[in-house]
C-alpha cells in the first residue's frame, strides 16, 4: 500500500479548500465508479453529478458550483488540473539511479553533466552535451553535437540526429525521431534531385512529445517546437515548421513544410495543414480538418477544406437533407414532364443504341402481328 494523505494535505497541494473533514485520510485516486471509502475521486463535468452522488468515494474534487451534499469535498477551480496534482502526489515519477551502463557507447568528446542516467545500448555522439539529471533510456541514440538540457527524459529508442537542440525538462516518448531529413526534392529531367537539409530541430523547455512522432530538420535554419507545447503520438512535423508556445497537436496530425502555428493553437486528431501557411494564436483545428489557407487568430475551423465551424455545421445539416430534396425534385420534374411543361418537355430524345433499336423494332413487329390477328378474327 502506498502513502496516505489527509484531505487537508491534498488541498494544500492542489490549491483547494476542504468542505468537510480535513483530517480524513485517503490512500489513492480512482474514478467515481471505482472509488471506495479509501479513495479520492473527481467530478470534472456536471453530467457526471449523479455518478458523484452515488459514488462510494471517501472524498471528491469538485468546483464550488458542483458541490455534492453530505460528502467530504475538496473545492477547486478546475478539478481536472487538481487531479493531475493529486496523482503526482500519490504516484511521483520514478527516475533511474544516476550512472552509465557498461553497454552504452559514449564518445570521448561528449560532455555529461552530473547525475545523468544512461541506459544500456545508448549511443552519445562526439561533441554532444548532456545536461544535469538527464535520463537516456535503453537504445537512445544522440548524433554528433546534440544538446540536451537538464532533467530531460528520452524514452527507449528515441533518435536525435546531429546538431539538434533539446531544452530542459523535455519528455520524448519511445520511438520518436528528431531531426531526420526534411522531405525536399527538386524536379529535374529524369527524376528528382534531393535538396540537402542542413538546418536543425530546436525543442524548447517543458515540451512533451508522444511515441513514434517525427520532427524533420529544417532545410535552412530550424524547425522549432516552442516552450510548453504538447505533441501526441504519431504526429508528423515537416521541415521549417514553427509550433508556437503552449500548442497542442493530437495524434496523427500532419503539418507540411514552413507552416507557422501561433501560441496555444490546438490541432485535433487526424487534422492537417498544407505548407507555407499561418495559423493564428489560439486557433482550433477540428478533428480531420484540412487547412489549405491561412487561419485567423481565435478561429475554430472544421471540414475539408477547413472552414468556419458554424458554416461547416450548416453544410452538414443541408447534406443530410439532400436525398429527400433530390427525391422531391425528381417528382416535380416528372409531374412537369407529364404535363408537357418543364425542361424535359418536348426535348429531343437521345439516339438509341443499336441494341436498343433492335429491341424497339422487335416490339413494333410483335405489336403489328397482334393487330393483324385481331383484325382477321373480327372479319371472320
HUPERA-V941262 format. One record per residue. N is the residue number from 0. RES is the residue in three letters. SS is DSSP state (hx for helix, st for strand, lp for the rest). PSI is psi in whole degrees, -180 to 180 (999 if undefined). OMEGA is omega in whole degrees, 0 to 359 (999 if undefined). Layout:
n/res/ss/psi/omega
N/RES/SS/PSI/OMEGA
N/RES/SS/PSI/OMEGA
This chain:
n/res/ss/psi/omega
0/UNK/lp/138/180
1/UNK/lp/-174/181
2/UNK/lp/146/175
3/UNK/lp/153/182
4/UNK/st/149/174
5/UNK/st/159/178
6/UNK/hx/-33/177
7/UNK/hx/-41/178
8/UNK/hx/-42/180
9/UNK/hx/-42/181
10/UNK/hx/-40/179
11/UNK/hx/-31/180
12/UNK/hx/-38/186
13/UNK/hx/-1/179
14/UNK/lp/38/180
15/UNK/lp/-177/176
16/UNK/st/147/182
17/UNK/st/132/169
18/UNK/st/98/185
19/UNK/lp/-144/185
20/UNK/lp/102/182
21/UNK/lp/-19/180
22/UNK/lp/-4/180
23/UNK/lp/138/181
24/UNK/st/143/172
25/UNK/st/154/185
26/UNK/lp/16/178
27/UNK/st/177/180
28/UNK/st/133/178
29/UNK/lp/156/174
30/UNK/lp/165/187
31/UNK/lp/-39/185
32/UNK/lp/-17/181
33/UNK/lp/-12/186
34/UNK/lp/144/173
35/UNK/lp/-175/183
36/UNK/lp/-20/181
37/UNK/lp/4/187
38/UNK/st/153/165
39/UNK/st/139/175
40/UNK/st/-170/186
41/UNK/st/147/175
42/UNK/lp/98/186
43/UNK/lp/-14/182
44/UNK/lp/137/183
45/UNK/hx/-25/182
46/UNK/hx/-15/178
47/UNK/hx/15/183
48/UNK/hx/-42/180
49/UNK/hx/-36/177
50/UNK/hx/-36/178
51/UNK/hx/-39/180
52/UNK/hx/-40/183
53/UNK/hx/-6/183
54/UNK/lp/149/176
55/UNK/lp/7/184
56/UNK/lp/143/178
57/UNK/lp/-32/179
58/UNK/st/158/185
59/UNK/st/136/170
60/UNK/st/124/183
61/UNK/st/160/165
62/UNK/lp/160/179
63/UNK/hx/-36/182
64/UNK/hx/-13/185
65/UNK/hx/25/182
66/UNK/lp/141/178
67/UNK/lp/127/185
68/UNK/lp/149/173
69/UNK/lp/34/178
70/UNK/lp/152/170
71/UNK/lp/128/186
72/UNK/st/153/164
73/UNK/st/114/185
74/UNK/st/124/185
75/UNK/lp/166/177
76/UNK/lp/-39/183
77/UNK/lp/102/183
78/UNK/hx/-30/184
79/UNK/hx/-43/177
80/UNK/hx/-33/175
81/UNK/hx/-36/176
82/UNK/hx/-43/180
83/UNK/hx/-43/179
84/UNK/hx/-39/180
85/UNK/hx/-41/178
86/UNK/hx/-38/177
87/UNK/hx/-30/178
88/UNK/hx/-44/182
89/UNK/hx/-25/182
90/UNK/lp/70/180
91/UNK/lp/141/182
92/UNK/lp/133/177
93/UNK/lp/146/178
94/UNK/lp/139/177
95/UNK/lp/156/176
96/UNK/lp/144/176
97/UNK/lp/148/178
98/UNK/st/167/182
99/UNK/st/121/180
100/UNK/lp/145/176
101/UNK/lp/-17/181
102/UNK/lp/5/177
103/UNK/lp/156/177
104/UNK/st/111/183
105/UNK/st/121/181
106/UNK/lp/147/181
107/UNK/lp/-31/183
108/UNK/lp/-1/177
109/UNK/lp/151/179
110/UNK/st/124/182
111/UNK/st/127/178
112/UNK/lp/174/179
113/UNK/lp/152/173
114/UNK/lp/29/175
115/UNK/lp/154/175
116/UNK/st/117/183
117/UNK/st/115/187
118/UNK/lp/-179/181
119/UNK/lp/143/173
120/UNK/lp/21/170
121/UNK/lp/144/175
122/UNK/st/127/177
123/UNK/st/117/186
124/UNK/lp/169/183
125/UNK/lp/137/178
126/UNK/lp/3/179
127/UNK/lp/152/181
128/UNK/st/119/182
129/UNK/st/118/188
130/UNK/lp/176/182
131/UNK/lp/134/174
132/UNK/lp/11/180
133/UNK/lp/143/176
134/UNK/st/120/174
135/UNK/st/105/184
136/UNK/lp/170/187
137/UNK/lp/137/174
138/UNK/lp/4/177
139/UNK/lp/140/177
140/UNK/st/123/172
141/UNK/st/124/177
142/UNK/lp/-174/179
143/UNK/lp/142/173
144/UNK/lp/33/173
145/UNK/lp/144/175
146/UNK/st/131/179
147/UNK/st/121/184
148/UNK/lp/167/187
149/UNK/lp/146/175
150/UNK/lp/18/174
151/UNK/lp/147/179
152/UNK/st/122/174
153/UNK/st/118/184
154/UNK/lp/172/188
155/UNK/lp/138/173
156/UNK/lp/5/177
157/UNK/lp/138/178
158/UNK/st/128/177
159/UNK/st/116/183
160/UNK/lp/169/188
161/UNK/lp/140/170
162/UNK/lp/1/178
163/UNK/lp/156/186
164/UNK/st/127/179
165/UNK/st/131/186
166/UNK/lp/-163/183
167/UNK/lp/148/174
168/UNK/lp/31/176
169/UNK/lp/144/174
170/UNK/st/126/176
171/UNK/st/124/186
172/UNK/lp/172/195
173/UNK/lp/138/170
174/UNK/lp/1/180
175/UNK/lp/153/184
176/UNK/st/126/180
177/UNK/st/121/173
178/UNK/st/13/173
179/UNK/st/164/186
180/UNK/lp/139/170
181/UNK/lp/157/185
182/UNK/lp/81/184
183/UNK/lp/118/180
184/UNK/st/142/176
185/UNK/st/137/180
186/UNK/st/138/174
187/UNK/st/165/182
188/UNK/lp/124/178
189/UNK/lp/2/179
190/UNK/st/-154/181
191/UNK/st/132/180
192/UNK/st/130/179
193/UNK/st/132/176
194/UNK/lp/118/180
195/UNK/lp/136/179
196/UNK/lp/101/190
197/UNK/lp/4/177
198/UNK/lp/-163/183
199/UNK/st/-180/165
200/UNK/st/135/174
201/UNK/st/118/179
202/UNK/st/121/184
203/UNK/lp/-178/187
204/UNK/lp/152/169
205/UNK/lp/34/175
206/UNK/lp/144/171
207/UNK/st/134/183
208/UNK/st/132/183
209/UNK/lp/-171/184
210/UNK/lp/146/172
211/UNK/lp/37/173
212/UNK/lp/147/182
213/UNK/st/132/180
214/UNK/st/113/186
215/UNK/st/146/175
216/UNK/lp/158/182
217/UNK/lp/155/171
218/UNK/lp/-51/169
219/UNK/lp/156/177
220/UNK/lp/-132/187
221/UNK/st/142/161
222/UNK/st/128/191
223/UNK/st/130/170
224/UNK/st/109/189
225/UNK/lp/166/186
226/UNK/lp/136/172
227/UNK/lp/8/179
228/UNK/lp/155/179
229/UNK/st/121/183
230/UNK/st/128/185
231/UNK/lp/-174/176
232/UNK/lp/153/168
233/UNK/lp/45/177
234/UNK/lp/140/178
235/UNK/st/122/178
236/UNK/st/118/188
237/UNK/lp/179/185
238/UNK/lp/141/176
239/UNK/lp/15/172
240/UNK/lp/147/174
241/UNK/st/121/179
242/UNK/st/121/183
243/UNK/lp/161/183
244/UNK/lp/138/175
245/UNK/lp/14/180
246/UNK/lp/158/182
247/UNK/st/125/178
248/UNK/st/117/185
249/UNK/lp/165/191
250/UNK/lp/140/175
251/UNK/lp/20/170
252/UNK/lp/144/176
253/UNK/st/134/180
254/UNK/st/122/182
255/UNK/lp/169/191
256/UNK/lp/142/172
257/UNK/lp/13/174
258/UNK/lp/144/185
259/UNK/st/127/175
260/UNK/st/137/176
261/UNK/lp/-164/181
262/UNK/lp/142/172
263/UNK/lp/34/173
264/UNK/lp/143/174
265/UNK/st/125/172
266/UNK/st/112/185
267/UNK/lp/175/189
268/UNK/lp/136/177
269/UNK/lp/19/174
270/UNK/lp/164/182
271/UNK/st/160/177
272/UNK/st/135/175
273/UNK/lp/180/185
274/UNK/lp/156/173
275/UNK/lp/38/179
276/UNK/lp/167/176
277/UNK/st/127/178
278/UNK/st/118/190
279/UNK/lp/167/179
280/UNK/lp/138/173
281/UNK/lp/14/175
282/UNK/lp/151/177
283/UNK/st/124/177
284/UNK/st/114/186
285/UNK/lp/167/182
286/UNK/lp/132/176
287/UNK/lp/12/176
288/UNK/lp/148/179
289/UNK/st/111/182
290/UNK/st/118/182
291/UNK/lp/0/175
292/UNK/lp/168/182
293/UNK/lp/149/179
294/UNK/st/130/182
295/UNK/lp/154/175
296/UNK/lp/138/177
297/UNK/lp/-2/182
298/UNK/lp/155/174
299/UNK/st/113/186
300/UNK/st/151/180
301/UNK/st/160/167
302/UNK/lp/-178/180
303/UNK/lp/115/351
304/UNK/lp/156/184
305/UNK/lp/134/179
306/UNK/st/171/180
307/UNK/st/136/188
308/UNK/hx/-31/179
309/UNK/hx/-42/178
310/UNK/hx/-39/180
311/UNK/hx/-42/180
312/UNK/hx/-40/176
313/UNK/hx/-39/178
314/UNK/hx/-40/180
315/UNK/hx/-39/177
316/UNK/hx/-43/179
317/UNK/hx/-40/179
318/UNK/hx/-37/179
319/UNK/hx/-27/180
320/UNK/hx/-9/188
321/UNK/hx/-45/179
322/UNK/hx/-42/179
323/UNK/hx/-40/179
324/UNK/hx/-42/178
325/UNK/hx/-41/178
326/UNK/hx/-44/181
327/UNK/hx/-42/178
328/UNK/hx/-40/178
329/UNK/hx/-42/179
330/UNK/hx/-40/179
331/UNK/hx/-45/179
332/UNK/hx/-40/180
333/UNK/hx/-42/179
334/UNK/hx/-42/178
335/UNK/hx/-39/179
336/UNK/hx/-40/180
337/UNK/hx/-29/180
338/UNK/lp/5/181
339/UNK/lp/24/180
340/UNK/lp/178/172
341/UNK/lp/178/188
342/UNK/lp/-21/182
343/UNK/lp/-12/183
344/UNK/lp/133/178
345/UNK/lp/5/182
346/UNK/lp/143/179
347/UNK/lp/130/181
348/UNK/lp/147/177
349/UNK/lp/144/180
350/UNK/lp/144/180
351/UNK/lp/156/175
352/UNK/lp/168/179
353/UNK/hx/-44/180
354/UNK/hx/-40/179
355/UNK/hx/-39/179
356/UNK/hx/-41/180
357/UNK/hx/-41/179
358/UNK/hx/-39/179
359/UNK/hx/-44/179
360/UNK/hx/-40/180
361/UNK/hx/-42/179
362/UNK/hx/-40/179
363/UNK/hx/-42/179
364/UNK/hx/-44/179
365/UNK/hx/-40/179
366/UNK/hx/-40/179
367/UNK/hx/-42/178
368/UNK/hx/-41/180
369/UNK/hx/-41/180
370/UNK/hx/-39/179
371/UNK/hx/-41/181
372/UNK/hx/-42/179
373/UNK/hx/-36/179
374/UNK/hx/-40/180
375/UNK/hx/-40/181
376/UNK/hx/-40/180
377/UNK/hx/-37/180
378/UNK/hx/-42/180
379/UNK/lp/999/999
